[in-house]
């Protein structure tokens, strides 16, 4: 059975990571991707979720491979979002 309280907290935290990237313009490609997705017809919330999925994928990759965070790789993933 899923823990809905944990899911809700995790959901909020992923949103916050993406919002912080946008607010701090770091990396700038996060906001560029948000704009691109919204122009393509996604709502802001849907676009945040798509970007958040990249954040989670990248975090998972770093944690499971023990590789260092690669900003260039993260940006490339953002730029491939449609």
N, C-alpha and C positions, 0 to 999 in steps of 0.2 A: 504494500500500500504506500502511496506517495505521501510525503509530508508536505502538505499544502503551505504551512507556515514557512518552512525552509524554502520551498519553491518561490514563494512570494518575496522573501528576503533576497534570494539569489537574483530574481528578476529585477528587483529594484537596484541592486548593486551593479548589475550589468548595465542597466540604463544610466546609472551615475557615472560609470567609467566612460561611456560614450559621450555623455553630456559634458564631462570634464574635458575630454579631448577637444570637443567643439569649443567650449568656453575658453580654454587655454591655447587654442589653435595649435595643438601639438598631438599628433602630427596634423598639419594643415589639410592633408588629404582626407581626413575624417569628415570635415565640413564640406569639402568639395564632393565627396561621395554622397553625403546627405543631400546636397543640392541636386546632384545628378539623379539620384533615385526619386526625389520628389518631382522633378521635372518629368521623369519617366512615368509618373502616375501613382507612385506609392505615397501613402499618407506619411506624415512625419514619424508617427509611431511605428509604422511598418518598416520605414527606412532605418530607424534606430535599432529595431530588432535584427534587420539584416546585417548591420554593422556590428551589433552585439554578438552575432553568431561568429563573425570573424575574430572578434576579441576572444571569445571562448575557445574557438579552434586553435588560435595561436597560443593561448595560455596552456591548453591541453598539450600541444606539441612541445612546448618548453618544459613542462613538468614531466612528461613521460620520456622525453629523449635526453633530458638533462643538458640540452643545448642552451646557449645563451639566447636571449631575446634578440631577434633580428628585425630591426625597424624597416629595413628595405623589403624584407619578405612580407611583413605586415601590410605595408603600403601597396605592394603588388597584389595582395589578396583583396584589399579594398578596391583597387582600381578594376579588378575583374568582376566586381558585383554588378548584377543587372537587375 
